[in-house]
Amino acid sequence: MEKKNNFMPLLIYSIKEKKNWLLLSTVIIFVTTLLIPYILRADTEFFIMFGIFEMFALVFINCLVDDSFLHNEAKLTYYMSKPVPLGRKIGINIVTNTVFTLYLLVLILVSVFLQDVDNEILKVFKMLIPWLMAIILLSSLSSVLSGNTLMAGAMTIFNFCLPLIILLVIMFIFSILENVVTGFS
């Protein structure tokens, strides 16, 4: 049996499915980072940071709804007609969401350069990009594995907070040891 490589057609289809998200995200980012500060004549750095927060929210929601095709009959029919292994589905989601995220980053950068904001705000992007990639990876995995938007959100938040949970458990254990064992600090 011949193995058909359907990665590129599915990737192109997945990117085309994002056109409404791209339009909505463009409007949201430009309204909050360009239009509102211009109308209010307010501090633009606050609105740029708010736009970055919106970008996180948009990427997170966008990643979660990728595989909610179980509730859409047309998408379910399309995906069922293409036998795709789980690893390839995850790869398609990661590449599509990375393209979407890069587009949003470019929109934020355009807003920064159009408003002549301090270049200090560009240092935020050094920290921003790894966190966005972590969100994309975790939510793409969660979305493909669960197929349900709500469960994918819960799984992503849990996995994203897992290092903090482990730290809190370790701190709790050491606080118990500190109180029980004399001289232990």
C-alpha positions as CSV (number, residue, x, y, z in Angstrom):
1,M,0.0,0.0,0.0
2,E,1.4,3.4,-1.0
3,K,1.8,5.9,1.8
4,K,0.5,9.3,0.7
5,N,2.2,12.4,2.1
6,N,-0.7,14.7,2.8
7,F,1.1,17.1,5.1
8,M,1.2,20.1,2.8
9,P,-2.4,20.0,1.6
10,L,-3.6,19.7,5.2
11,L,-1.3,22.5,6.3
12,I,-2.6,24.8,3.5
13,Y,-6.2,23.9,4.4
14,S,-5.5,24.6,8.1
15,I,-3.9,28.0,7.3
16,K,-6.8,28.9,5.0
17,E,-9.2,28.0,7.9
18,K,-7.5,30.8,10.0
19,K,-8.5,33.6,7.6
20,N,-11.3,34.7,9.9
21,W,-9.1,34.6,12.9
22,L,-6.5,36.7,11.0
23,L,-9.0,39.3,10.2
24,L,-10.5,39.4,13.7
25,S,-7.1,39.5,15.3
26,T,-5.9,42.3,13.0
27,V,-8.8,44.4,13.9
28,I,-8.5,43.8,17.6
29,I,-4.7,44.4,17.7
30,F,-4.9,47.6,15.6
31,V,-7.9,49.0,17.5
32,T,-6.3,48.5,20.9
33,T,-2.7,49.4,20.0
34,L,-3.2,52.2,17.5
35,L,-6.8,53.6,17.4
36,I,-7.6,53.8,21.1
37,P,-4.4,55.5,22.2
38,Y,-4.7,58.0,19.3
39,I,-8.3,58.8,20.3
40,L,-7.6,59.0,24.0
41,R,-4.2,60.6,23.5
42,A,-3.1,58.3,26.3
43,D,0.1,56.5,27.2
44,T,0.8,54.2,24.2
45,E,3.1,51.8,26.1
46,F,0.2,50.6,28.3
47,F,-1.8,49.9,25.2
48,I,1.1,48.1,23.5
49,M,1.4,45.9,26.6
50,F,-2.3,45.3,26.6
51,G,-2.0,44.3,22.9
52,I,0.7,41.8,23.9
53,F,-1.7,40.4,26.5
54,E,-4.4,40.2,23.9
55,M,-2.0,38.4,21.6
56,F,-1.4,35.7,24.3
57,A,-5.2,35.3,24.7
58,L,-5.8,35.1,20.9
59,V,-3.0,32.5,20.4
60,F,-4.3,30.4,23.3
61,I,-7.9,30.4,22.2
62,N,-6.9,29.9,18.6
63,C,-4.8,26.9,19.5
64,L,-7.6,25.4,21.5
65,V,-10.2,25.5,18.8
66,D,-8.0,23.9,16.2
67,D,-9.2,20.3,16.8
68,S,-12.8,21.0,17.9
69,F,-13.9,19.7,14.6
70,L,-15.8,16.9,16.3
71,H,-18.6,19.5,16.6
72,N,-18.5,20.7,13.0
73,E,-19.8,18.1,10.5
74,A,-18.0,19.6,7.4
75,K,-14.6,19.6,9.1
76,L,-15.1,16.2,10.6
77,T,-15.9,14.8,7.1
78,Y,-12.8,16.5,5.7
79,Y,-10.5,15.2,8.4
80,M,-12.0,11.7,8.3
81,S,-11.3,11.5,4.6
82,K,-7.6,12.2,5.2
83,P,-6.1,9.5,7.4
84,V,-3.5,11.5,9.3
85,P,-1.3,10.1,12.1
86,L,-1.4,11.8,15.4
87,G,2.2,13.1,15.1
88,R,1.4,14.8,11.7
89,K,-1.8,16.4,13.2
90,I,0.3,17.9,16.0
91,G,2.9,19.1,13.5
92,I,0.3,20.7,11.3
93,N,-1.2,22.5,14.4
94,I,2.1,23.7,15.6
95,V,3.2,25.1,12.2
96,T,-0.2,26.7,11.6
97,N,-0.3,28.3,15.0
98,T,3.3,29.5,14.7
99,V,2.5,31.2,11.4
100,F,-0.5,32.8,13.1
101,T,1.6,33.9,16.1
102,L,4.3,35.4,13.8
103,Y,1.6,37.4,12.1
104,L,0.4,38.8,15.4
105,L,4.0,39.6,16.4
106,V,4.4,41.5,13.2
107,L,1.2,43.4,13.9
108,I,2.4,44.4,17.4
109,L,5.8,45.4,16.0
110,V,4.1,47.6,13.3
111,S,2.1,49.3,16.1
112,V,5.3,49.8,18.1
113,F,7.1,51.4,15.2
114,L,4.2,53.5,14.0
115,Q,3.8,55.1,17.5
116,D,7.5,55.8,18.1
117,V,7.4,54.0,21.4
118,D,10.7,53.5,23.3
119,N,12.9,50.7,22.0
120,E,12.9,49.4,25.6
121,I,9.6,47.7,24.9
122,L,11.3,45.6,22.2
123,K,13.2,43.8,25.0
124,V,9.9,42.3,26.0
125,F,9.9,40.3,22.9
126,K,13.0,38.3,24.0
127,M,10.9,37.0,26.9
128,L,7.6,36.8,24.9
129,I,8.6,34.5,22.1
130,P,9.6,31.5,24.2
131,W,6.4,31.7,26.2
132,L,4.3,31.9,23.1
133,M,6.1,28.8,21.7
134,A,5.4,27.0,24.9
135,I,1.7,27.9,24.7
136,I,1.6,26.8,21.1
137,L,3.2,23.4,21.9
138,L,1.2,22.6,25.0
139,S,-2.2,23.7,23.6
140,S,-1.6,22.0,20.2
141,L,-0.8,18.7,22.1
142,S,-3.8,19.2,24.4
143,S,-6.1,20.1,21.5
144,V,-5.2,17.1,19.4
145,L,-5.3,14.6,22.3
146,S,-8.6,15.7,23.7
147,G,-10.5,16.9,20.7
148,N,-12.6,19.0,23.1
149,T,-12.0,22.7,23.5
150,L,-12.8,22.9,27.2
151,M,-10.7,19.9,28.1
152,A,-7.8,21.1,25.9
153,G,-7.9,24.4,27.8
154,A,-7.9,22.7,31.2
155,M,-5.0,20.4,30.1
156,T,-3.0,23.3,28.8
157,I,-3.4,25.4,31.9
158,F,-2.5,22.4,34.1
159,N,0.6,21.5,32.0
160,F,1.7,25.2,31.8
161,C,1.5,25.5,35.6
162,L,3.0,22.1,36.3
163,P,6.5,23.5,37.2
164,L,4.8,25.9,39.7
165,I,2.7,23.1,41.2
166,I,5.9,20.9,41.7
167,L,7.6,23.9,43.3
168,L,4.7,24.4,45.7
169,V,4.7,20.7,46.6
170,I,8.4,20.8,47.3
171,M,8.1,24.0,49.4
172,F,5.2,22.4,51.3
173,I,7.3,19.2,52.1
174,F,10.3,21.3,53.2
175,S,8.0,23.5,55.4
176,I,6.7,20.3,57.1
177,L,10.3,19.0,57.6
178,E,11.4,22.4,58.9
179,N,8.7,22.3,61.6
180,V,9.2,18.6,62.5
181,V,12.9,18.2,62.5
182,T,14.8,20.4,65.0
183,G,17.6,22.4,63.4
184,F,16.5,21.7,59.8
185,S,16.3,24.9,57.8
